[in-house]
């Protein structure tokens, strides 16, 4: 079985990378985000970004520093989420707080590390599975209309790839919509088998890379990747 301590360390590394990249993105875009009339001043944001960078580094220090770093990273990320009010990257911010809250708990109570990892795994799997259920219930998703509208000229997204013409065609949007629905629903069962989970994780990485490349959802890619070690750990408990 995978060591809980090893999985926790890997999760810390991936979470630290995700949060550092998020902070760098905010730093680069800070002047362009003023038009959103957000909560804090630029001086406060700079302080929060500095706290995030320092606390991410503390995650790799001695036990006391790891606990302190996890707490500060959680609080600074929570403050950044409040600053944007969910209008910048709400879903990724929520998953960031899920991962960081588990790291805080595991740092303060090392004997509950397994519980913290299981919590992250369940939250990650539910994020896919529940999204699949919502799409399955939505007739516009089942018909492919949502993908067509996402990649239309009226969409607010700026595309890095010239793929919108392909998805406007019914023969592409319909199978892609159903493929996405089935992929997300498979989260409920994929963790039960190591080989099935491996295949599903490959699809998940491809899914987030596609969203990263086409829709610019880079934050979702990095923070969801940080949850995958916990999913493998959950599966190992039943092997």
C-alpha positions as CSV (number, residue, x, y, z in Angstrom):
1,X,0.0,0.0,0.0
2,X,1.2,3.6,-0.7
3,X,2.6,5.3,2.3
4,X,0.3,8.1,3.6
5,X,3.3,10.2,4.5
6,X,4.7,9.9,0.9
7,X,1.3,10.8,-0.6
8,X,1.0,13.8,1.8
9,X,4.4,15.0,0.8
10,X,3.6,14.7,-2.9
11,X,0.3,16.5,-2.4
12,X,2.2,19.3,-0.6
13,X,4.6,19.7,-3.5
14,X,1.8,19.7,-6.1
15,X,-0.3,22.1,-4.1
16,X,2.6,24.4,-3.5
17,X,3.3,24.5,-7.3
18,X,-0.4,25.2,-8.0
19,X,-0.6,28.0,-5.5
20,X,2.7,29.6,-6.6
21,X,1.5,29.6,-10.2
22,X,-1.8,31.0,-9.2
23,X,0.0,33.8,-7.3
24,X,2.3,34.5,-10.2
25,X,-0.8,34.8,-12.5
26,X,-2.5,37.3,-10.2
27,X,0.8,39.3,-9.9
28,X,1.0,39.5,-13.7
29,X,-2.7,40.4,-14.1
30,X,-3.1,42.7,-11.1
31,X,-3.3,45.9,-13.1
32,X,-5.9,44.5,-15.4
33,X,-8.0,43.2,-12.6
34,X,-8.7,46.6,-11.1
35,X,-11.8,47.0,-13.4
36,X,-13.5,44.2,-11.5
37,X,-13.9,46.4,-8.4
38,X,-12.5,43.8,-6.1
39,X,-12.2,43.8,-2.3
40,X,-8.6,44.6,-1.4
41,X,-6.1,47.2,-2.5
42,X,-3.0,46.4,-4.5
43,X,-0.9,46.7,-1.4
44,X,-2.9,44.1,0.4
45,X,-2.8,41.8,-2.6
46,X,1.0,42.1,-2.8
47,X,1.2,41.2,0.9
48,X,-1.1,38.2,0.4
49,X,1.0,37.0,-2.5
50,X,4.1,37.3,-0.5
51,X,2.5,35.3,2.3
52,X,1.5,32.6,-0.1
53,X,5.0,32.3,-1.5
54,X,6.6,32.2,1.9
55,X,4.1,29.7,3.4
56,X,4.4,27.4,0.4
57,X,8.2,27.3,1.0
58,X,7.5,26.5,4.7
59,X,5.7,23.4,3.7
60,X,9.0,21.7,3.2
61,X,10.6,22.8,6.5
62,X,10.5,21.1,10.0
63,X,7.2,20.0,11.5
64,X,6.4,23.3,13.3
65,X,7.1,25.3,10.1
66,X,5.1,22.9,8.0
67,X,2.1,23.4,10.3
68,X,2.5,27.2,10.2
69,X,3.0,27.2,6.5
70,X,-0.1,25.2,5.9
71,X,-2.2,27.5,8.1
72,X,-0.9,30.7,6.5
73,X,-1.2,29.3,3.0
74,X,-4.8,28.3,3.7
75,X,-5.7,31.7,5.2
76,X,-4.0,33.7,2.5
77,X,-5.7,31.7,-0.2
78,X,-9.0,32.1,1.6
79,X,-8.4,35.9,1.6
80,X,-7.6,35.9,-2.1
81,X,-10.8,33.9,-2.8
82,X,-12.8,36.5,-0.8
83,X,-11.0,39.3,-2.8
84,X,-12.2,37.9,-6.1
85,X,-15.6,36.8,-4.8
86,X,-15.5,33.8,-7.0
87,X,-15.4,35.9,-10.2
88,X,-11.9,35.0,-11.2
89,X,-11.6,31.2,-10.7
90,X,-14.2,30.1,-8.2
91,X,-14.0,26.3,-8.8
92,X,-10.2,26.2,-8.7
93,X,-10.2,28.4,-5.5
94,X,-12.7,26.0,-3.9
95,X,-10.6,23.0,-4.6
96,X,-7.5,24.8,-3.5
97,X,-9.1,25.4,-0.1
98,X,-10.2,21.7,0.1
99,X,-6.6,20.6,-0.5
100,X,-5.1,23.2,1.9
101,X,-7.6,22.5,4.6
102,X,-6.6,18.8,4.5
103,X,-2.9,19.8,4.6
104,X,-3.6,22.0,7.7
105,X,-5.4,19.2,9.4
106,X,-2.7,16.6,8.6
107,X,0.1,19.0,9.7
108,X,-1.6,19.6,13.1
109,X,-2.8,16.1,13.6
110,X,-0.3,13.7,11.8
111,X,-2.1,10.7,13.2
112,X,-5.1,11.7,11.0
113,X,-3.2,11.9,7.8
114,X,-5.1,9.1,6.1
115,X,-8.4,10.8,6.9
116,X,-7.1,14.0,5.4
117,X,-6.1,12.2,2.2
118,X,-9.4,10.3,1.9
119,X,-11.2,13.6,2.3
120,X,-9.3,15.2,-0.6
121,X,-9.9,12.1,-2.8
122,X,-13.6,12.0,-2.1
123,X,-14.0,15.7,-2.8
124,X,-12.0,15.4,-6.1
125,X,-14.0,12.4,-7.3
126,X,-17.3,14.1,-6.3
127,X,-16.3,17.2,-8.3
128,X,-16.2,15.1,-11.4
129,X,-19.1,12.7,-10.7
130,X,-21.6,15.4,-9.6
131,X,-20.6,17.5,-12.6
132,X,-21.5,14.5,-14.8
133,X,-24.9,14.1,-13.1
134,X,-25.7,17.8,-13.7
135,X,-24.7,17.5,-17.4
136,X,-26.7,14.3,-17.8
137,X,-29.8,16.0,-16.5
138,X,-29.3,19.0,-18.8
139,X,-30.9,18.5,-22.2
140,X,-28.6,21.1,-23.8
141,X,-25.6,19.1,-22.6
142,X,-27.1,15.9,-23.9
143,X,-27.7,17.5,-27.3
144,X,-24.3,19.1,-27.6
145,X,-25.7,22.6,-27.6
146,X,-23.6,23.7,-24.6
147,X,-20.3,22.8,-26.2
148,X,-21.4,24.6,-29.4
149,X,-22.2,27.8,-27.5
150,X,-19.0,27.6,-25.4
151,X,-17.0,27.6,-28.6
152,X,-19.1,30.1,-30.6
153,X,-18.1,33.7,-31.5
154,X,-20.4,35.0,-28.7
155,X,-18.5,33.1,-26.0
156,X,-16.5,35.1,-23.5
157,X,-13.6,32.7,-23.8
158,X,-10.6,33.5,-25.9
159,X,-9.4,30.5,-27.7
160,X,-5.7,29.4,-28.1
161,X,-6.7,26.8,-30.7
162,X,-8.8,27.2,-33.9
163,X,-11.2,24.5,-32.9
164,X,-14.5,26.3,-32.6
165,X,-15.5,25.5,-36.2
166,X,-15.2,21.8,-35.5
167,X,-17.4,21.9,-32.4
168,X,-20.1,23.9,-34.1
169,X,-20.7,20.8,-36.2
170,X,-23.3,18.5,-34.7
171,X,-21.2,15.4,-35.4
172,X,-18.4,16.7,-33.1
173,X,-20.3,18.5,-30.3
174,X,-22.7,15.6,-29.6
175,X,-20.2,12.8,-29.2
176,X,-17.8,15.0,-27.3
177,X,-20.6,16.1,-24.9
178,X,-21.5,12.5,-24.2
179,X,-17.8,11.5,-23.9
180,X,-17.4,14.2,-21.3
181,X,-20.5,13.1,-19.4
182,X,-19.4,9.5,-19.3
183,X,-15.9,10.4,-18.3
184,X,-17.2,12.4,-15.3
185,X,-19.7,9.8,-14.3
186,X,-16.9,7.1,-14.3
187,X,-15.3,8.9,-11.4
188,X,-17.8,7.1,-9.1
189,X,-16.4,3.7,-10.1
190,X,-12.9,4.3,-11.5
191,X,-11.2,4.4,-8.1
192,X,-12.3,0.8,-7.3
193,X,-9.8,-0.8,-9.7
194,X,-6.1,0.3,-10.0
195,X,-6.0,-0.3,-13.8
196,X,-9.3,1.4,-14.4
197,X,-8.1,4.3,-12.2
198,X,-4.9,4.6,-14.1
199,X,-6.8,4.9,-17.4
200,X,-9.2,7.3,-15.9
201,X,-6.5,9.6,-14.5
202,X,-4.9,9.7,-18.0
203,X,-8.2,10.9,-19.4
204,X,-8.6,13.3,-16.5
205,X,-5.2,14.9,-17.3
206,X,-6.1,15.1,-20.9
207,X,-9.4,16.7,-20.1
208,X,-7.8,19.4,-18.0
209,X,-5.0,19.9,-20.6
210,X,-7.7,20.4,-23.2
211,X,-9.5,23.0,-21.0
212,X,-6.1,24.6,-20.3
213,X,-5.3,24.9,-24.0
214,X,-8.7,25.7,-25.4
215,X,-10.5,27.6,-22.7
216,X,-7.5,28.9,-20.7
217,X,-8.5,27.2,-17.5
218,X,-5.0,26.7,-16.3
219,X,-5.8,26.9,-12.6
220,X,-8.1,23.9,-12.8
221,X,-5.3,21.8,-14.3
222,X,-2.7,22.4,-11.6
223,X,-4.9,22.1,-8.4
224,X,-6.8,19.1,-9.6
225,X,-3.5,17.4,-10.4
226,X,-2.7,17.9,-6.8
227,X,-5.6,15.7,-5.7
228,X,-4.7,12.7,-7.8
229,X,-2.2,11.2,-5.3
230,X,-5.0,11.1,-2.7
231,X,-7.2,9.2,-5.2
232,X,-4.5,6.6,-5.7
233,X,-4.1,6.4,-2.0
234,X,-7.8,5.8,-1.5
235,X,-7.7,3.0,-4.1
236,X,-4.7,1.4,-2.4
237,X,-6.7,1.0,0.8
238,X,-9.0,-1.4,-1.0
239,X,-6.3,-3.4,-2.9
